[in-house]
Amino acid sequence: MKAELRKSPPEPLEAVRFDIPKPYVTVLENGLQVIIFEQERLPLVSFRLAFKSGDIHDPAGQTGLTSAMTSMLTEGTELYTSRQLAEMTERLGASLSANASDDFTIVSASSLTLYSSEVLGLMAEAVLRPTFPENELDLYRRNTLENLKFQRSQPGFLAGEQAARLVYGDHPYAIVSPKAADIEKLNRDDLVRFHASTFVPNNAILMIVGDVKRDEIVGRIQDLFGDWQAKDVSRTEFPAPPHRSSRSLTIVDRPGSAQSNIVITNLGVPREHPDYFPLIVMNQVLGAGASSRVFMNLREEKGYTYGAYTRIDFKALSGDLEATAEVRTAVTGDSLKEFFYELERIRNEDVGEDELADAKNFLTGVFPIRAETQEGLTNLIVNQNLYGLSDDYLQTYRDHVDAVTVDDVRRVANTHIRPDEVAIVIVGDAEEVLPQATQHASSVEIFDIDGNIQDVAKYAKTENAATADVAGKWSLNIDFQGQQLPVSLTLEQDGESVTGVLETMLGNGKITAGSVSGSKLSAVATAEMQGQPIDFSISGKVSGDSMSGTLTAPIVPEPLPFTGSRA
């Protein structure tokens, strides 16, 4: 009997009912909308003050102003310094933070019910009376500039930057990060003016979830926010994203990179689009998890990557669809072929009933888990209200997922996945990637990591190119999280064979079987750390007395770019 039971999984349990109380909704005289979900299961309360304004509302020529203003809210107010505010929040065992996204700005706070009145007072102080101290602004500028340097060393950021540019064109969704010049010109006067014009009650929603008494909390809100003055809120008109009619290839060159970061993307739809539920089911089948089609193809069957996925980003005004993977440089072209195979298959063939059932079971099963915690439920409620979804959206979520059919999946795949119009973005060694990928697109452009356009012709590989001279001592600088770390590389060369020593602050590694092919250097330096051997893989490109490339090792999560010269 026991053996028979093991042959099949147990029957699924009945779905847990998702039930939340009907909210209390009121609007103050100044236009501030207040939404309260009374829930007594835990002695906790969560606050979200959300503004319908985000990074895309930065004034012209002032990219990064929204994020800077938001980050500075808790760095000093009329009553408290940054340190005092942090200490008071910590003393209450509470949290207080602010964050800006493309579409919205949200100030968050949470605490035990016992301290809810005090925490709401701290939130009001940060929102209504920030002072944007010069010393804190200077620190913000310096920290952000260092972070921007680190971003440019990350292939995922470089790929996302180009993908957004290609999909969104002149729409502000195309801007994924400010430039250093934007941060350097931030000043306190601009922050004060922007705060006064943006943080207005008639453009905000205050959402409260938890163990609160309605009358008490409404009275407290009136005391704290009742004198907040309403102002006219202008609605910005944004240019439409471009219509794509052909497939393009954009390469960001990282010479010597051992892998290629691939993004295949096209324009999607806004969050309130009626195809939302069929789209998330389709995406679950195609590439949202470890049992999806692209994952099983590129990782499990082909072994090209540790993971391949698809993603749909729904924003307030538009959205985008992406297929992504980090693959070995040598299989970049093969990976593109498999991606396009799967993108066409989801359009041209009906999904299997088992696939569809698995996708729907996952989505309906994980949904109530997201609402089990106080913060999880609060975030669901915030999204429901900011995106203007129906009043019963959360209660009917699983019904809408269960209603998706095989025909729905194929219809939305044909409507919204358009392989002939996608932008292909690859961050990797352009000389190696170009001949593999160019057949998949009708146009090609190449950039360096700083976003400067390059001449495509100079990346064409020349067959039987002369073997570069790499012998000598090289002084290299490795870019590690925005810091330049010096290393020394001493090489001896015999034809295409290379030996030598890599000297780093972590120890010295011996190269016994390196090689040169044309201008490409490939070598492994074996060092010893704490009695264990560790391999540093060197992939470089030599041009005269200059070398650039990447250094990889098990102790670092990403390939580290380097540049240097021969002594």
C-alpha positions as CSV (number, residue, x, y, z in Angstrom):
1,M,0.0,0.0,0.0
2,K,2.8,2.4,0.9
3,A,4.6,1.7,-2.3
4,E,1.5,2.5,-4.3
5,L,1.0,5.8,-2.5
6,R,4.5,6.9,-3.5
7,K,3.8,6.5,-7.2
8,S,1.6,9.6,-7.4
9,P,1.5,12.9,-5.5
10,P,-1.3,13.6,-3.1
11,E,-4.4,15.3,-4.2
12,P,-4.1,19.1,-3.8
13,L,-5.9,20.7,-0.9
14,E,-8.8,23.0,-1.4
15,A,-7.8,26.6,-2.1
16,V,-7.4,28.8,0.9
17,R,-10.1,31.5,0.8
18,F,-8.6,34.9,0.4
19,D,-10.7,37.3,2.3
20,I,-9.8,40.8,3.5
21,P,-12.1,43.4,5.1
22,K,-13.8,46.0,3.1
23,P,-11.8,49.2,3.5
24,Y,-12.9,52.5,5.0
25,V,-12.4,55.3,2.6
26,T,-12.5,59.0,3.3
27,V,-11.1,62.2,1.8
28,L,-9.8,65.2,3.8
29,E,-10.9,68.7,2.8
30,N,-7.4,69.2,1.2
31,G,-8.0,66.3,-1.1
32,L,-5.9,63.7,0.7
33,Q,-7.5,60.3,0.2
34,V,-7.3,58.0,3.2
35,I,-7.9,54.2,2.9
36,I,-8.0,52.1,6.1
37,F,-8.0,48.3,6.3
38,E,-8.7,47.3,9.9
39,Q,-7.1,44.0,10.7
40,E,-6.7,42.8,14.3
41,R,-4.9,39.5,13.7
42,L,-1.5,41.0,14.7
43,P,-0.7,44.1,16.9
44,L,1.0,45.8,13.9
45,V,0.2,48.7,11.6
46,S,1.7,49.6,8.2
47,F,1.4,53.1,6.7
48,R,2.0,54.0,3.0
49,L,1.7,57.6,1.8
50,A,1.9,57.3,-2.0
51,F,2.2,60.1,-4.5
52,K,1.1,59.8,-8.1
53,S,4.4,61.2,-9.3
54,G,7.7,59.4,-9.9
55,D,11.0,59.6,-11.7
56,I,9.4,60.2,-15.1
57,H,8.1,63.5,-13.7
58,D,11.6,64.9,-13.2
59,P,11.7,68.4,-14.7
60,A,13.5,68.8,-18.1
61,G,17.2,68.8,-17.6
62,Q,17.0,67.7,-13.9
63,T,17.1,63.9,-14.2
64,G,17.4,62.3,-10.7
65,L,15.7,65.1,-8.9
66,T,12.7,63.0,-7.7
67,S,15.0,60.2,-6.4
68,A,17.3,62.8,-4.6
69,M,14.4,64.6,-3.0
70,T,12.8,61.3,-1.9
71,S,16.1,60.0,-0.4
72,M,16.6,63.2,1.5
73,L,13.2,63.2,3.2
74,T,14.5,61.4,6.3
75,E,17.9,63.2,6.4
76,G,16.7,66.1,8.5
77,T,13.5,68.0,9.3
78,E,12.5,71.2,11.1
79,L,12.4,69.3,14.4
80,Y,15.0,66.5,14.0
81,T,18.4,65.9,12.5
82,S,19.0,62.8,10.4
83,R,20.5,61.0,13.3
84,Q,17.7,62.0,15.8
85,L,15.1,60.8,13.4
86,A,16.9,57.5,12.9
87,E,17.3,57.0,16.7
88,M,13.7,57.8,17.4
89,T,12.5,55.3,14.8
90,E,14.9,52.7,16.1
91,R,13.8,53.3,19.7
92,L,10.2,52.5,18.8
93,G,11.3,49.4,16.9
94,A,9.7,50.9,13.8
95,S,10.7,51.6,10.3
96,L,10.5,54.8,8.2
97,S,11.7,55.1,4.6
98,A,11.0,56.6,1.2
99,N,11.4,55.3,-2.3
100,A,10.7,56.6,-5.8
101,S,9.9,54.4,-8.8
102,D,9.2,55.4,-12.4
103,D,5.5,56.2,-11.7
104,F,5.1,56.8,-8.0
105,T,6.8,58.0,-4.8
106,I,6.0,56.1,-1.6
107,V,6.8,57.0,2.0
108,S,6.6,53.9,4.2
109,A,6.4,53.3,7.9
110,S,5.4,50.5,10.2
111,S,5.4,49.7,13.9
112,L,3.7,47.9,16.7
113,T,0.1,49.2,17.2
114,L,1.3,50.6,20.5
115,Y,3.5,53.2,18.8
116,S,1.4,53.8,15.7
117,S,0.5,57.4,16.7
118,E,4.2,58.3,17.3
119,V,5.3,56.7,14.0
120,L,2.6,58.5,12.0
121,G,3.9,61.7,13.5
122,L,7.4,61.0,12.4
123,M,6.1,60.2,8.9
124,A,4.3,63.5,8.8
125,E,7.4,65.4,9.9
126,A,9.5,63.8,7.2
127,V,6.9,64.4,4.5
128,L,5.8,67.9,5.4
129,R,8.9,69.5,6.9
130,P,12.1,68.2,5.4
131,T,15.0,70.7,5.4
132,F,17.4,69.1,2.9
133,P,20.5,70.0,4.9
134,E,23.6,70.9,2.8
135,N,25.9,68.4,4.5
136,E,23.4,65.5,3.9
137,L,23.0,66.6,0.3
138,D,26.7,66.6,-0.2
139,L,26.9,63.1,1.2
140,Y,24.1,62.0,-1.1
141,R,25.9,63.4,-4.1
142,R,29.2,61.7,-3.2
143,N,27.6,58.3,-2.5
144,T,25.5,58.4,-5.7
145,L,28.4,59.3,-7.9
146,E,30.3,56.3,-6.5
147,N,27.2,54.1,-7.1
148,L,27.0,55.4,-10.7
149,K,30.7,54.2,-11.3
150,F,29.8,50.8,-9.9
151,Q,26.7,50.6,-12.1
152,R,28.8,51.0,-15.3
153,S,30.9,48.0,-14.3
154,Q,27.8,45.7,-14.2
155,P,26.7,44.1,-17.5
156,G,23.1,43.8,-16.3
157,F,22.9,47.6,-15.9
158,L,24.5,48.2,-19.3
159,A,22.1,45.9,-21.0
160,G,19.1,47.4,-19.3
161,E,20.2,50.9,-20.2
162,Q,20.3,50.2,-23.9
163,A,17.1,48.1,-23.9
164,A,15.1,50.9,-22.3
165,R,16.5,53.4,-24.8
166,L,15.5,51.2,-27.7
167,V,12.0,50.3,-26.5
168,Y,11.0,53.7,-25.1
169,G,12.7,56.2,-27.3
170,D,11.9,59.8,-26.2
171,H,9.6,58.7,-23.4
172,P,11.1,59.2,-19.9
173,Y,10.8,55.4,-19.2
174,A,13.9,55.3,-21.4
175,I,16.0,56.8,-18.6
176,V,17.1,54.2,-16.2
177,S,19.7,56.3,-14.3
178,P,20.9,59.9,-14.0
179,K,24.4,60.8,-15.3
180,A,27.2,62.1,-13.1
181,A,26.6,65.6,-14.4
182,D,22.9,65.4,-13.2
183,I,24.0,64.5,-9.7
184,E,26.8,67.1,-9.5
185,K,24.4,70.0,-10.2
186,L,21.8,69.0,-7.6
187,N,21.2,71.9,-5.2
188,R,19.1,72.5,-2.1
189,D,17.0,75.3,-3.7
190,D,15.8,72.9,-6.4
191,L,14.9,70.2,-3.9
192,V,12.9,72.7,-1.8
193,R,10.9,74.0,-4.8
194,F,10.3,70.5,-6.2
195,H,9.1,69.2,-2.9
196,A,6.7,72.0,-2.5
197,S,5.2,71.5,-6.0
198,T,5.2,67.7,-5.9
199,F,4.2,66.7,-2.4
200,V,0.6,67.9,-2.4
201,P,-2.3,66.2,-0.6
202,N,-4.6,66.2,-3.6
203,N,-2.1,64.0,-5.5
204,A,-1.6,61.5,-2.7
205,I,-3.2,58.4,-1.0
206,L,-2.6,57.5,2.6
207,M,-3.1,53.7,3.1
208,I,-3.2,52.1,6.5
209,V,-3.3,48.4,7.1
210,G,-3.4,46.8,10.5
211,D,-4.7,46.9,14.1
212,V,-6.1,50.4,14.3
213,K,-9.3,52.0,15.5
214,R,-10.8,53.9,12.7
215,D,-12.1,57.0,14.6
216,E,-8.8,57.3,16.5
217,I,-6.5,57.1,13.5
218,V,-8.7,59.4,11.3
219,G,-8.5,62.0,14.1
220,R,-4.8,61.7,14.3
221,I,-4.5,62.0,10.5
222,Q,-6.6,65.1,10.6
223,D,-4.4,66.7,13.3
224,L,-1.2,65.9,11.3
225,F,-2.2,66.4,7.7
226,G,-5.3,68.6,7.9
227,D,-3.4,71.9,7.4
228,W,-1.5,70.6,4.4
229,Q,-2.4,72.9,1.6
230,A,-3.8,71.6,-1.7
231,K,-2.3,72.9,-5.0
232,D,-3.0,72.6,-8.7
233,V,-1.6,69.4,-10.1
234,S,-0.5,69.5,-13.7
235,R,-0.8,66.4,-15.8
236,T,2.3,65.9,-18.0
237,E,1.9,64.7,-21.5
238,F,4.7,62.3,-22.6
239,P,5.8,61.4,-26.1
240,A,4.6,57.9,-27.2
241,P,7.2,55.1,-27.4
242,P,8.5,54.5,-30.9
243,H,6.9,51.9,-33.2
244,R,9.4,49.3,-34.2
245,S,9.2,47.7,-37.6
246,S,12.4,45.6,-37.7
247,R,14.8,43.6,-35.6
248,S,17.9,45.4,-34.4
249,L,21.2,44.4,-32.7
250,T,22.9,46.5,-30.1
251,I,26.2,45.4,-28.6
252,V,27.9,47.0,-25.6
253,D,31.6,46.1,-26.0
254,R,33.4,44.6,-22.9
255,P,36.6,43.4,-24.5
256,G,37.7,39.9,-23.2
257,S,34.4,39.2,-21.5
258,A,33.9,35.5,-20.8
259,Q,30.2,35.7,-21.2
260,S,27.4,37.6,-23.0
261,N,24.5,39.2,-21.3
262,I,21.5,38.9,-23.7
263,V,18.3,40.9,-23.6
264,I,15.6,40.5,-26.2
265,T,12.9,43.0,-25.8
266,N,9.9,44.8,-27.3
267,L,7.2,47.2,-26.1
268,G,4.5,45.8,-23.9
269,V,1.3,47.2,-22.3
270,P,0.4,49.3,-19.2
271,R,-0.7,47.6,-16.0
272,E,-4.4,48.2,-16.4
273,H,-4.5,46.5,-19.9
274,P,-7.3,43.9,-20.2
275,D,-4.8,41.3,-21.3
276,Y,-3.0,41.3,-18.0
277,F,-4.1,37.9,-16.7
278,P,-3.6,36.0,-20.0
279,L,-0.2,37.6,-20.3
280,I,1.1,36.6,-16.8
281,V,-0.1,33.0,-17.5
282,M,1.6,33.0,-20.9
283,N,4.8,34.4,-19.4
284,Q,4.7,31.7,-16.6
285,V,4.7,29.0,-19.3
286,L,7.3,30.7,-21.5
287,G,10.0,31.8,-19.1
288,A,9.0,33.0,-15.6
289,G,10.5,30.1,-13.6
290,A,12.8,27.1,-13.5
291,S,10.3,24.8,-15.1
292,S,9.5,27.2,-18.0
293,R,10.3,26.6,-21.7
294,V,13.2,28.9,-22.1
295,F,14.8,27.7,-18.9
296,M,14.5,24.1,-19.7
297,N,15.8,24.7,-23.3
298,L,18.8,26.9,-22.7
299,R,19.9,25.5,-19.4
300,E,18.7,22.0,-18.9
301,E,18.9,20.8,-22.5
302,K,21.7,22.9,-24.0
303,G,23.7,23.9,-21.0
304,Y,24.3,27.4,-22.3
305,T,23.6,29.2,-19.1
306,Y,22.8,28.9,-15.4
307,G,19.4,30.5,-16.1
308,A,17.2,31.9,-18.9
309,Y,14.0,33.8,-18.3
310,T,11.3,36.0,-19.7
311,R,9.8,38.9,-17.8
312,I,6.9,41.3,-18.4
313,D,7.2,44.8,-16.8
314,F,3.8,46.5,-16.4
315,K,4.2,50.3,-15.8
316,A,1.4,52.8,-15.4
317,L,1.7,54.2,-18.9
318,S,3.3,51.4,-20.9
319,G,5.5,48.3,-20.3
320,D,8.0,45.9,-21.9
321,L,8.6,42.2,-22.5
322,E,12.1,40.8,-22.1
323,A,13.9,37.5,-22.6
324,T,17.2,37.4,-20.8
325,A,20.2,35.1,-20.1
326,E,23.9,35.3,-19.3
327,V,25.6,32.7,-21.6
328,R,29.2,31.7,-22.5
329,T,30.5,34.0,-25.2
330,A,31.1,31.1,-27.6
331,V,27.4,30.1,-27.6
332,T,25.9,33.6,-28.0
333,G,24.6,32.9,-31.4
334,D,23.2,29.5,-30.5
335,S,21.4,31.0,-27.5
336,L,19.8,33.6,-29.7
337,K,18.6,30.8,-32.0
338,E,16.9,29.0,-29.2
339,F,15.3,32.1,-27.8
340,F,13.7,32.9,-31.1
341,Y,12.7,29.3,-31.5
342,E,10.8,29.5,-28.2
343,L,9.3,32.9,-29.0
344,E,7.9,31.6,-32.2
345,R,6.7,28.3,-30.7
346,I,4.6,30.1,-28.0
347,R,2.9,32.0,-30.8
348,N,2.4,29.2,-33.3
349,E,1.5,26.2,-31.1
350,D,-1.1,25.8,-28.4
351,V,0.3,25.3,-25.0
352,G,-0.3,21.9,-23.4
353,E,-3.1,21.5,-20.9
354,D,-0.6,20.3,-18.3
355,E,1.6,23.3,-18.9
356,L,-1.3,25.6,-18.6
357,A,-2.6,23.9,-15.4
358,D,0.9,24.1,-13.8
359,A,1.2,27.8,-14.7
360,K,-2.2,28.7,-13.3
361,N,-1.7,26.5,-10.2
362,F,1.6,28.3,-9.4
363,L,0.1,31.8,-9.8
364,T,-3.0,31.1,-7.8
365,G,-1.0,29.2,-5.2
366,V,1.7,31.9,-4.6
367,F,-0.8,34.7,-4.5
368,P,-2.2,34.2,-1.0
369,I,1.3,33.6,0.3
370,R,2.2,37.1,-0.8
371,A,-0.6,38.4,1.5
372,E,0.3,36.3,4.6
373,T,2.5,39.0,6.1
374,Q,1.4,42.5,7.1
375,E,3.8,44.1,4.7
376,G,2.9,41.8,1.8
377,L,-0.8,42.5,2.1
378,T,0.0,46.2,2.4
379,N,2.0,46.2,-0.8
380,L,-0.8,44.4,-2.7
381,I,-3.3,47.0,-1.5
382,V,-1.0,49.8,-2.5
383,N,-0.6,48.5,-6.0
384,Q,-4.3,48.0,-6.3
385,N,-5.0,51.6,-5.5
386,L,-2.1,53.3,-7.3
387,Y,-2.9,51.5,-10.6
388,G,-6.6,52.1,-10.3
389,L,-7.6,48.4,-10.3
390,S,-11.1,47.3,-9.4
391,D,-12.4,47.3,-5.8
392,D,-12.6,43.4,-5.9
393,Y,-9.3,42.9,-7.7
394,L,-7.6,41.1,-4.8
395,Q,-10.6,38.9,-4.1
396,T,-11.1,37.9,-7.7
397,Y,-7.4,37.5,-8.7
398,R,-7.4,33.7,-8.7
399,D,-10.7,33.6,-10.5
400,H,-9.2,35.7,-13.3
401,V,-6.1,33.5,-13.5
402,D,-8.2,30.3,-13.6
403,A,-10.4,31.7,-16.4
404,V,-7.4,31.9,-18.8
405,T,-7.7,29.4,-21.7
406,V,-5.3,27.8,-24.2
407,D,-6.8,30.1,-26.8
408,D,-6.2,33.2,-24.6
409,V,-2.5,32.3,-24.2
410,R,-2.0,31.9,-28.0
411,R,-3.9,35.1,-28.7
412,V,-1.8,37.3,-26.3
413,A,1.4,35.7,-27.5
414,N,0.6,36.6,-31.1
415,T,-0.5,40.1,-30.1
416,H,2.3,41.1,-27.7
417,I,5.3,38.9,-28.6
418,R,6.6,40.3,-31.9
419,P,10.0,38.6,-32.7
420,D,10.4,40.5,-36.0
421,E,10.3,43.8,-34.1
422,V,12.5,43.1,-31.1
423,A,15.6,44.9,-30.0
424,I,18.5,42.5,-29.2
425,V,21.0,43.9,-26.7
426,I,24.2,42.0,-25.9
427,V,26.8,43.1,-23.4
428,G,30.0,41.2,-24.2
429,D,33.1,41.0,-26.3
430,A,31.9,42.7,-29.5
431,E,34.6,41.1,-31.7
432,E,33.5,37.6,-30.6
433,V,29.7,38.3,-30.5
434,L,29.3,40.2,-33.8
435,P,29.8,37.3,-36.2
436,Q,27.5,35.1,-34.1
437,A,24.7,37.6,-33.7
438,T,24.6,39.7,-36.8
439,Q,22.5,37.2,-38.8
440,H,19.6,37.7,-36.4
441,A,19.1,41.4,-37.0
442,S,18.7,43.8,-39.9
443,S,20.7,46.6,-38.3
444,V,23.7,46.7,-36.0
445,E,25.2,49.3,-33.6
446,I,28.0,49.0,-31.1
447,F,28.7,51.1,-28.0
448,D,31.5,51.2,-25.4
449,I,30.6,50.8,-21.7
450,D,30.3,54.6,-21.4
451,G,27.6,54.7,-24.0
452,N,29.7,56.1,-26.9
453,I,28.8,54.8,-30.3
454,Q,31.6,52.9,-32.0
455,D,32.5,52.1,-35.7
456,V,31.1,48.6,-36.4
457,A,33.8,48.0,-39.0
458,K,36.6,47.9,-36.6
459,Y,35.1,44.8,-34.8
460,A,35.1,42.6,-37.9
461,K,37.3,39.6,-37.1
462,T,40.2,39.1,-39.5
463,E,41.0,35.5,-40.3
464,N,44.6,34.4,-39.9
465,A,45.5,37.7,-38.1
466,A,49.0,37.9,-36.9
467,T,49.7,36.7,-33.3
468,A,50.0,39.6,-31.0
469,D,53.2,40.1,-28.9
470,V,52.2,39.9,-25.2
471,A,55.6,39.2,-23.6
472,G,56.7,41.6,-20.9
473,K,55.4,43.1,-17.6
474,W,51.9,44.6,-17.7
475,S,50.5,47.0,-15.1
476,L,46.7,46.5,-15.0
477,N,43.9,48.3,-13.1
478,I,40.9,46.2,-12.2
479,D,37.6,47.9,-11.8
480,F,36.1,46.5,-8.6
481,Q,32.8,48.2,-7.4
482,G,34.1,51.5,-8.8
483,Q,37.5,51.2,-7.2
484,Q,40.7,50.7,-9.2
485,L,42.8,47.8,-7.9
486,P,46.3,47.5,-9.3
487,V,47.7,44.1,-10.4
488,S,50.8,43.0,-12.2
489,L,51.0,40.5,-15.0
490,T,54.3,39.2,-16.3
491,L,54.2,37.1,-19.4
492,E,56.6,35.0,-21.4
493,Q,55.6,34.0,-24.9
494,D,56.6,31.2,-27.3
495,G,54.6,31.5,-30.5
496,E,51.0,31.2,-29.4
497,S,51.9,29.7,-26.0
498,V,52.1,31.9,-22.9
499,T,53.4,31.4,-19.3
500,G,53.9,33.8,-16.5
501,V,52.8,35.2,-13.2
502,L,49.8,37.2,-12.0
503,E,50.5,39.3,-8.9
504,T,47.6,40.6,-6.8
505,M,47.0,41.7,-3.2
506,L,45.3,38.3,-2.6
507,G,48.4,36.5,-3.7
508,N,50.4,35.4,-6.8
509,G,49.1,33.0,-9.4
510,K,51.2,31.0,-11.8
511,I,50.3,30.7,-15.5
512,T,51.4,27.5,-17.1
513,A,49.2,27.1,-20.2
514,G,48.0,30.4,-21.6
515,S,47.5,31.1,-25.3
516,V,47.3,34.0,-27.8
517,S,45.0,33.8,-30.8
518,G,45.3,36.9,-33.0
519,S,45.0,39.8,-30.5
520,K,43.2,37.6,-27.9
521,L,44.9,36.5,-24.7
522,S,43.4,33.6,-22.7
523,A,45.1,32.3,-19.5
524,V,44.4,30.8,-16.1
525,A,46.6,31.8,-13.1
526,T,46.5,29.3,-10.3
527,A,47.1,30.7,-6.8
528,E,46.7,29.4,-3.3
529,M,44.5,30.9,-0.6
530,Q,44.2,29.4,2.8
531,G,45.7,26.2,1.6
532,Q,43.3,25.9,-1.3
533,P,44.0,26.4,-5.0
534,I,42.0,29.1,-6.7
535,D,42.0,29.9,-10.5
536,F,41.9,33.4,-11.9
537,S,40.8,33.3,-15.5
538,I,42.2,36.1,-17.7
539,S,40.6,37.1,-21.0
540,G,42.2,40.0,-22.7
541,K,42.6,41.9,-25.9
542,V,46.0,43.3,-26.8
543,S,46.6,46.4,-29.0
544,G,50.2,47.4,-29.1
545,D,51.3,48.1,-25.6
546,S,47.7,48.3,-24.3
547,M,45.5,45.5,-22.9
548,S,41.8,45.4,-21.8
549,G,39.7,42.5,-20.7
550,T,38.2,40.8,-17.7
551,L,39.4,38.8,-14.7
552,T,37.1,36.1,-13.2
553,A,37.4,34.0,-10.1
554,P,35.1,31.9,-7.9
555,I,35.4,34.4,-5.1
556,V,33.9,37.3,-7.2
557,P,30.3,37.2,-8.5
558,E,30.9,39.0,-11.8
559,P,33.8,39.2,-14.3
560,L,36.0,42.2,-13.3
561,P,37.0,44.5,-16.2
562,F,40.5,45.7,-16.4
563,T,42.7,48.0,-18.5
564,G,46.4,48.5,-18.5
565,S,49.7,48.9,-20.4
566,R,53.0,47.2,-20.9
567,A,56.0,48.7,-19.0
